[in-house]
Amino acid sequence: MKLVDTRAWRALQYGSIVLASSTLVACGGGGDSPRSTIKGTVAVGAPVANGAIQMSCKNGSSNATSDSNGAYSSTFHFDGPCLLTVTSGSIVLNSFAAGAGTYNITSLTQLLLSYLAGQLGTTLNGLIAGITTNSTYQSALTNSTVIANAENAVARLIKSMYGVTLSTNSFLTISFTPGQPGADADLDALLTAGAITSNGQPTAALASAALAAGAAAPISGTGGSSTPTGGTGGTGGAGGTGT
């Protein structure tokens, strides 16, 4: 019986490892992460059709294109949270997914990230850059209590600054169709009130106010705790009248 040359066998093993690694990167690098679906709607009042959506997760990544109604979906191997970014012409908006499920990308999710950035003691760009690597950010963005408290705070801020009452505070995860009453009509109301611009971005004043409100209600318990809780933002006092 012939003996296998040791050097040839090691070379074969090395080649197999390289091939497997290359395949993993091509598939998004999810490794042993579960295969799940992230879906949702991209809108700024009107649907964002043919938007290029990048999903960058704690583990794994993917991309998708929104359809004519702004709907998107992608099934891939990943661990959350994931940064969701849509680009379509002058429109660039961000959102996040805690895990599998429905996660929208709208002007409100952009504002939500600004508020959360303030709570976490960073800037919007700092939070966006750190979602895939910073364990403190990841703990906050996968905690349902933190997310719900932040959504409620954003809704209160919009009400106090622009007098717009949202139809739902669960704007990150609610399923909706552009052109219909509800979550999409909220975006139309914000545009009419001057809270967001034509490309879907919150105004500079609103984004700054969200960041400041978040900083005034820092998240507690993210330093190693599995159940961090988000503080609730205070309301601004009424200005006095001149005499």
C-alpha positions, 0 to 999 in steps of 0.5 A: 500500500502506498503512503500519502506524502505528508507535505502533499496532504498538508498542502491539500488541507491548507487549500481546503481551509482557504477555499472554505474561508473564501466561500464564507466571506462570499456568503456574508461571513455568517459562519454558524449564525442562524439563517433568518429574514429581515424585511420591512418598508423604506419610505419618506412619505412616498415609498423609496423604490429601487433603493439599495439596502445594505445590512451590516450585522454583528455577524454576517451581512447582506443587501437587498433592493426595495420594490416599487412599494418600498418593500424589501426582504433578505434571508441570510445567516446573521446575528443581530443587531444589524445596521440597515442603510438605504441609498437612492439618489439623494436619499440616505437613511439608516435604521437597525434590526435587533434580529429577524423580523420586520424593521423599517427604514424611514425618517423616524428610524433615522431620528431614533438612532440619533436619540439612542446615540445620545443615550449611549454617549456618542454621536449618530455617526459614532453609533452607526460606525460601532453597531457591528463591533461595540458590545455596549451598543449591541446590548442596547440595540437588541433590548426591547425595553430600550427600543420601546422607551426610545420610540416613545421618547421620539414620539413625545419630542415630535409632539412637543416640537411640531404638534404632530401625534404619531399614529403608532410609536412602534414605527421601527417594526410596524408593517405598513404600506405607503399611501395608506393611513397610519405609519406612512401618513405620519411621515407625510404629516412630518413633511408638511410640518417641516420636521423632515426634508424632501429627502427624508432627513430629519431637520438639523434642529430636530436631529440635534434635539433628539441627540440632546434628549437622549443624552439627558436620559442615558441608558443604564445597565449596559455595562455587562448587564443582560437587561439594560433599561432606557431612561425616558426623556423629559419634556421641555419647559414652556417659554415665558411670555414677555411683559 
